[in-house]
Amino acid sequence: MQQDPVEAEIVRGLRELGLDWKSTGPGLYTVSLPGTRKLSTECALQLGRHDLELRAFVARNPDENHERVYRWLLERNLKLYAIRYTIDTLGDIYLTARIHRDAITAAEIDRLLGAVADAADSSFNTILELGFASSIRQEWQWRLARGESTANLAAFRHLAPGDHDHDH
């Protein structure tokens, strides 16, 4: 049986990008997109009869300030290419897209996954700061009290208690 030409384009696009990906069934793919703030974004692609659906997990349901977080995400939607921030029934934050089959090429896969990687990575710290500030402050206190490293909290130095010159 001959491979679906659209599926062949998806596979070609994934191979050309050199990303960590795998096929989990006919028309189903998982892709790991590297980042700097969000170290990895897991993305699922599902090719259907009429379109390609994409879903990438960005962050869990915020602990606080839901309205501010969701408003910020909705405003960001106006600036994105082909993808949109969405939430599931638990309030977890995703990037999603639905692209018509006829528009799928290896170049479009590259552009689409690039948009996901950029959006997930560039929004991650803002989502954390808006939706998890209390938890981040508690983490600072816990680590400082125990002499633990605060290196991975550097982006949130302004949320540290007291003296803001912690270099652990």
Buried (B, 14 or more C-beta within 10 A) or exposed (E): EEEBEBBEBBBBBBEEBEBEBEBEEEBEBEBEBEBEBBEEBBBBBBBEEEBBBBBBBBBEBBEEBBEEBBEBBEEBEEEBEBBBBBBEEEBBBBBBBBBEBEEBBBEBBBBBBEBBBBBBBBBBEBBBBBBBBEBBBEBBEEBBEEEEEBEEBEEBEEBBEEEEEBEE
